Amino acid sequence: MTNIEIYTWSSCPFCIRAKALLNQKNLKFVEYCIDGDEAARAKMTERTNGKSSVPQIFINNKFIGGCDELHSMEATGGLDKLLEE
């Protein structure tokens, strides 16, 4: 079973766009909405090796990156390939 995690801010347009793609593909994911939660943001930044922008996406504990990286993977078929692993 695929484990997808996404760190977001509720009003972030890139977060909304990334979640829309996941929803469009009927994928279940765990969302960590970190609005104003500095402890959660610090944990995310640690997991991403210093990246503090949102969204930040993990698939099966592999760091994918943000919205642009997710959409690039989808465009090249890499997202489906990763989900099949």
Beta strands, then each sheet from edge to edge (+ up, - down):
strand 1: 4-8
strand 2: 30-33
strand 3: 56-59
strand 4: 62-65
sheet 1: 2+ 1+ 3- 4+
end
